[in-house]
């Protein structure tokens, strides 16, 4: 995309604030460049969106068992805290945050 008036290209990657740092904390920083391209191709704009697709990401990069476990644990812990559907999460299906209930 062409840069806007602020010099930003408006790509999905600009919206992935904290993505590289998140991968580094999981000791997956060496996948950052390829993982960002993977996210952009899928339109995933937030780390929370990526966590909802953790299994696809793990499969795409053929993560080693311990790498996969770290990614899964972090994604599941955070998404459950955010009220995400556990069935999809546990079965590696794409997840979305639960809609707040109106009273």
N, C-alpha and C positions, 0 to 999 in steps of 0.2 A: 504494500500500500504506500501511496505517496505521503510524505510527511505533512502534518497539518501546520497551522500557524505557530504552534509551540514546539515544532520539530519532532513530534511524535508520529509514528506511522499508524497508530490506531489498531495495531494487531492485538490478538488475544494475549500474546506474551507480555504486553505492557500491564495487563490485568492480573497476571500471576505473581502478585507481590508476595514475597517470602517463599516462593517455590524452590529456588536453589538452596536457600537456608534449610528448608524442610527436608530436602533430600540429603543434605549434609548431616543433619541431626540423625538421620536414619542410616548413615554411612552408605548412602547411595549417590553421593555427589558426582561420581564418575559417569553417571547416566544423565546428568542434567541437560546437556545440549540436545541429545536425542529425545529425551523425555519432553522437553519443551516443544520440539517439532511435532511430537506425537500429540501433545495437548492441543496445539494450534490446529492440526489437521482434523481434530474432533470437536473443535469449538469449545473446549473446556477453558473457562476464563478465570476460575478461582481454585485455590488449593483444595477447598472443600469439594468442588466438582471432581477434581482428580481423585480424591479419596473415595468418592462414590464409585469410581471405576478402577479401584486398586487391582482387582483380579486381572482385568484386561491389560493394565500396565505391566503387571508381573509376568503375564504370559507373553506379551509383546517383546519384552527384553530377556526372556528366559532367565529370570532371577534365580540365583542359587537358593536352596531351601532356607537358609538363615536370613538372607536378604528378603525373601518373600514373607517370612514370618514377621520380621520387623515392620515391613510395609503393612501387612494385614493387621497386626496388633495396633499400630498407630491409627490406621484408618477406622478400624472398628471402635476403638476407644473413643475417638473424637466424634464419630458419627452417631454413636449411641447416645453420647452426652447431648448431641444436638437433636435428638428425637427422631432419628431415621428408622425406617422399617427394618427390623432385625431379620426377617425372613430373607429378604433380598441380600442383605449384608452378609449373612452367614453362608449363602449359596453363591456368592460372588456375582450377583446380578446387579445391574445399575440401580442406584438408589437415589431417592430425592428426599429432602427434608420434609417432615410431616407438617401439614398445614395447621396453623393454630385453630383450635376449636372455638367457635363463637358461642357465647353464653346467652 
